[in-house]
Structures are given as structure tokens and as C-alpha cells.
Amino acid sequence: MIRVSSKKLVVTKIQGVNFRYRPDTTDSHTIREVFKDKSYRKVKVGFDVLPGERWLDLGANIGVFALYCHLAGARVTCYEPDEDNYTLLQRNCPWADCHMAAVTEHNCHEVDLYHNGDPSNTARHTVMRVRGYKHSRLVPNVWAGLLQGGWDGVKMDIEGSELGIIDADLIPPCNKLVLEYHHSRDKSLANFARRLSRLRDQFHTVCYRAELDRMMQDGVGCPMLDRMMFCIGRRVT
């Protein structure tokens, strides 16, 4: 477990805002992912955070995407279960509504959190049992069904917990959803196709890697990497 100490932090400026991160960890990758690689945006289909919007950040980590929302003029509510990450999230984003909790399909007060054992990897903690991961602690849990406040956008990067939330039809109502689908947690193309159908029932547009269509059509292949999905235009039921 990495202890958050001010002596071990690097302070950088992101568009004029001081932001703290841990050197020699995946924190720097997360910053690059959001601000340089633009992983949570898809210009081709007009998917982005807009001024005045209300966003829900599930798997907020140290607050990089939350900062992006803030700089774009949007309000953001954050959920992050790891205590060290949450400490930095609060320091980096004092203007955000932050909660130290996991969000899952389980209607219970606490869930087990697992760490991957690599102290440099601060972004892959999960509530799913994964071979090689070590049990860290019990953490507070929020049932996804409680987050039904009507959001403009939801970012969901929760290391596999999105699978159960999709299965249980508990995606918080929103007009824009960006999620990382963790094929590393479930490589089944049949399960992906089933969840894709659920997403299409809820959104007018669902964007994902074309290679997955080829795999599903041919019935062969195995997704090797976790991939972003972008869903736009909530269907009114």
C-alpha cells in the first residue's frame, strides 16, 4: 500500500491548476490518458464534456477526469474506493462532490477491494476476484441503483464492475456514457454481444472498436485489451 505523503508527491500545473500525483506510478499515465490521449472523448461523434453539465465519475482515481470536467465548466460527483487514491482526489479536487466508496450492482454496505500487488500500479484496484491480486480491505459500497439522479454524463472506469452493472440494468440514467469495457475480466464475446445489446436498448448510438464486430461475426478471436465504449442519446422508455 502506497502511503500518501506530501514529500513523495509531485505538483504539476494542468491548465493553470495545481495537481498532485505520485512519481514512478501509473498516476502519470492517467494524466496523459485524459489530457493528451483524450481517452474519454470522441470528437468524431461529438462526445465531450460541455459547460454547465452534471457528470458522474465512477472510478475517479486521483481526480484527473474530474479536473477535466471542472476545467470544461461542468460539475462532477466522484466515487473512488481506494483510500490512498481518495486522499489525493480530495486534495486535487476540493470543489468536487467526492465519496470514498465503490459502486457496484450489489445491494450491500461493504465489498472487498483487491490490489494487484504492484506498488507502481495505482489504477487497477478492483472489487472482483482476480488471480494474483491480494485482498486489501473492506470498503464502503454504493448500490448503483441509488445513483438515479439524472446525469448529463457518466464516466465509468471501475475495473470490471461495469459488467455486473450492465447485466443488472443499473447504469445511472444519462445522455452520455463513456465506459472502459474490461475484456481482461471477461473475455467472452457472447457476453460482450449480450451487454452490447443492453446498451443499444438504452442509447441511440453506441461506439466501440470495429475489430470486435469482426470477432463476433467470425466467432473467433479473443479481445486482448480493455477498450473504451461511448454511448450517446438516452432512449426514453
Secondary structure per residue as TSV (DSSP state, phi and psi in degrees):
chain	resnum	aa	ss	phi	psi
A	1	M	-	360.0	127.0
A	2	I	-	-81.0	127.1
A	3	R	-	-90.2	132.5
A	4	V	-	-81.1	105.6
A	5	S	-	-119.3	136.1
A	6	S	G	-58.7	-29.3
A	7	K	G	-69.6	-21.4
A	8	K	G	-101.6	5.5
A	9	L	-	-99.2	147.9
A	10	V	E	-106.4	134.6
A	11	V	E	-106.9	123.0
A	12	T	E	-122.2	162.7
A	13	K	E	-104.4	126.6
A	14	I	E	-115.6	108.6
A	15	Q	T	49.8	44.0
A	16	G	T	86.3	-0.7
A	17	V	E	-107.2	129.9
A	18	N	E	-66.4	132.3
A	19	F	E	-137.7	132.3
A	20	R	E	-103.4	138.5
A	21	Y	E	-149.0	165.5
A	22	R	-	-93.9	120.0
A	23	P	T	-66.0	155.3
A	24	D	T	61.8	30.1
A	25	T	S	-132.5	177.9
A	26	T	T	-72.9	-0.6
A	27	D	H	-55.7	-44.0
A	28	S	H	-65.5	-34.8
A	29	H	H	-64.5	-40.1
A	30	T	H	-63.7	-40.8
A	31	I	H	-62.6	-45.1
A	32	R	H	-64.4	-38.9
A	33	E	H	-59.3	-42.4
A	34	V	H	-81.1	-47.1
A	35	F	H	-94.6	-28.9
A	36	K	T	-100.0	-50.4
A	37	D	S	-78.3	-18.0
A	38	K	-	56.2	44.7
A	39	S	T	-66.2	-24.0
A	40	Y	T	-102.4	15.8
A	41	R	-	-125.1	152.4
A	42	K	B	-143.0	90.9
A	43	V	G	-60.0	-34.6
A	44	K	G	-57.9	-31.5
A	45	V	G	-112.8	11.5
A	46	G	T	73.4	28.3
A	47	F	B	-93.1	115.2
A	48	D	-	-163.1	169.5
A	49	V	-	-85.4	132.6
A	50	L	-	-117.2	153.5
A	51	P	T	-56.2	139.4
A	52	G	T	84.8	-6.1
A	53	E	-	-77.9	162.0
A	54	R	E	-116.0	114.6
A	55	W	E	-113.4	149.9
A	56	L	E	-114.0	122.2
A	57	D	E	-109.1	102.9
A	58	L	E	-98.9	121.7
A	59	G	S	83.0	53.8
A	60	A	-	-73.0	-16.9
A	61	N	T	55.4	-125.6
A	62	I	T	-97.9	6.7
A	63	G	S	100.8	20.4
A	64	V	H	-69.3	-49.1
A	65	F	H	-66.8	-35.5
A	66	A	H	-60.7	-40.0
A	67	L	H	-64.2	-41.2
A	68	Y	H	-58.4	-42.8
A	69	C	H	-61.4	-44.0
A	70	H	H	-61.7	-45.3
A	71	L	H	-66.6	-25.6
A	72	A	T	-83.4	-6.0
A	73	G	T	89.2	20.9
A	74	A	-	-105.8	155.2
A	75	R	E	-90.4	148.9
A	76	V	E	-142.2	139.4
A	77	T	E	-114.3	128.7
A	78	C	E	-116.7	142.5
A	79	Y	E	-128.0	127.2
A	80	E	-	-146.8	121.9
A	81	P	-	-85.3	-23.1
A	82	D	-	-79.8	129.3
A	83	E	H	-63.7	-42.8
A	84	D	H	-65.4	-46.1
A	85	N	H	-60.8	-41.9
A	86	Y	H	-63.5	-37.8
A	87	T	H	-58.6	-45.2
A	88	L	H	-69.8	-36.7
A	89	L	H	-56.4	-46.6
A	90	Q	H	-63.8	-40.1
A	91	R	H	-70.7	-37.3
A	92	N	H	-78.3	-28.4
A	93	C	-	-131.0	62.8
A	94	P	T	-65.6	-16.7
A	95	W	T	-86.8	-8.9
A	96	A	S	-89.8	158.5
A	97	D	E	-89.6	100.0
A	98	C	E	-107.5	141.0
A	99	H	E	-134.9	130.5
A	100	M	-	-88.8	92.2
A	101	A	-	-164.9	152.3
A	102	A	E	-83.0	158.8
A	103	V	E	-124.2	119.8
A	104	T	E	-139.9	178.3
A	105	E	S	-81.9	-4.2
A	106	H	-	-84.4	128.1
A	107	N	-	-90.6	75.2
A	108	C	S	-146.2	166.4
A	109	H	S	-83.5	-27.3
A	110	E	E	-140.7	152.0
A	111	V	E	-137.2	159.9
A	112	D	E	-78.5	138.8
A	113	L	E	-112.6	136.2
A	114	Y	E	-118.6	140.1
A	115	H	E	-109.4	152.1
A	116	N	-	-84.4	-0.2
A	117	G	S	86.3	-8.2
A	118	D	-	-98.0	110.5
A	119	P	T	-65.0	-16.7
A	120	S	T	-84.7	-14.1
A	121	N	-	-99.5	102.0
A	122	T	-	-103.6	12.2
A	123	A	S	-122.1	0.7
A	124	R	-	-113.0	19.3
A	125	H	-	-65.8	145.8
A	126	T	B	-147.9	156.0
A	127	V	S	-94.2	1.2
A	128	M	S	-91.7	146.1
A	129	R	-	-74.3	120.1
A	130	V	-	-128.5	134.3
A	131	R	T	-58.7	130.2
A	132	G	T	92.1	-13.5
A	133	Y	-	-84.9	149.7
A	134	K	E	-109.0	140.9
A	135	H	E	-65.8	129.9
A	136	S	E	-97.9	-61.6
A	137	R	E	-172.4	170.0
A	138	L	E	-80.2	137.7
A	139	V	E	-128.0	155.0
A	140	P	E	-59.1	146.1
A	141	N	E	-127.3	140.3
A	142	V	E	-115.5	124.8
A	143	W	E	-66.7	126.9
A	144	A	G	-57.8	-25.0
A	145	G	G	-66.0	-13.5
A	146	L	G	-84.3	-14.7
A	147	L	-	-95.1	56.1
A	148	Q	-	-106.4	34.2
A	149	G	S	-77.9	-4.0
A	150	G	-	80.6	88.4
A	151	W	E	-105.2	149.4
A	152	D	E	-71.1	-39.8
A	153	G	E	-147.1	151.9
A	154	V	E	-132.3	129.4
A	155	K	E	-108.0	124.9
A	156	M	E	-127.8	103.4
A	157	D	-	-131.7	81.3
A	158	I	-	-125.0	33.2
A	159	E	T	53.6	42.7
A	160	G	T	107.3	-20.5
A	161	S	H	-66.1	-18.7
A	162	E	H	-63.4	-25.8
A	163	L	H	-63.7	-48.2
A	164	G	H	-68.7	-33.8
A	165	I	H	-66.8	-40.9
A	166	I	H	-64.8	-46.0
A	167	D	H	-58.0	-36.4
A	168	A	T	-90.5	5.9
A	169	D	T	54.8	47.2
A	170	L	-	-116.6	20.2
A	171	I	-	-64.1	125.1
A	172	P	-	-56.1	132.9
A	173	P	-	-55.0	129.5
A	174	C	E	-161.3	162.4
A	175	N	E	-92.5	-21.4
A	176	K	E	-135.5	131.9
A	177	L	E	-133.5	126.0
A	178	V	E	-118.0	126.7
A	179	L	E	-137.1	148.8
A	180	E	E	-95.0	116.3
A	181	Y	E	-84.3	120.0
A	182	H	-	-91.9	85.3
A	183	H	T	-61.7	-23.2
A	184	S	T	-66.5	-19.6
A	185	R	T	-95.6	-25.6
A	186	D	-	-152.0	103.9
A	187	K	-	-85.2	-2.0
A	188	S	-	-67.0	120.8
A	189	L	H	-69.8	-31.5
A	190	A	H	-64.3	-41.5
A	191	N	H	-67.3	-38.0
A	192	F	H	-62.6	-44.6
A	193	A	H	-61.0	-40.2
A	194	R	H	-64.8	-43.0
A	195	R	H	-70.8	-35.0
A	196	L	H	-60.2	-41.4
A	197	S	H	-62.0	-39.5
A	198	R	H	-63.9	-41.5
A	199	L	H	-65.2	-40.0
A	200	R	H	-67.2	-27.8
A	201	D	H	-67.5	-25.0
A	202	Q	H	-101.8	-21.2
A	203	F	E	-131.9	146.2
A	204	H	E	-70.0	-35.9
A	205	T	E	-126.8	130.3
A	206	V	E	-130.1	118.0
A	207	C	E	-109.3	137.1
A	208	Y	-	-158.8	175.7
A	209	R	-	-66.6	131.8
A	210	A	H	-62.0	-27.2
A	211	E	H	-60.2	-27.5
A	212	L	H	-70.5	-34.2
A	213	D	H	-62.2	-43.3
A	214	R	H	-63.4	-41.4
A	215	M	H	-64.2	-43.4
A	216	M	H	-67.2	-37.2
A	217	Q	H	-68.0	-42.6
A	218	D	H	-81.7	-20.1
A	219	G	T	72.2	18.4
A	220	V	-	-134.6	163.3
A	221	G	-	99.9	163.2
A	222	C	-	-143.6	122.2
A	223	P	-	-58.7	128.7
A	224	M	-	-96.3	-24.6
A	225	L	S	-126.9	150.8
A	226	D	-	-71.0	140.2
A	227	R	E	-129.1	147.5
A	228	M	E	-77.7	145.0
A	229	M	E	-126.5	141.9
A	230	F	E	-122.7	124.8
A	231	C	E	-120.5	132.1
A	232	I	E	-134.5	138.9
A	233	G	E	81.3	84.5
A	234	R	E	-64.4	132.6
A	235	R	-	-75.9	136.0
A	236	V	-	-89.2	121.9
A	237	T	-	-108.3	360.0
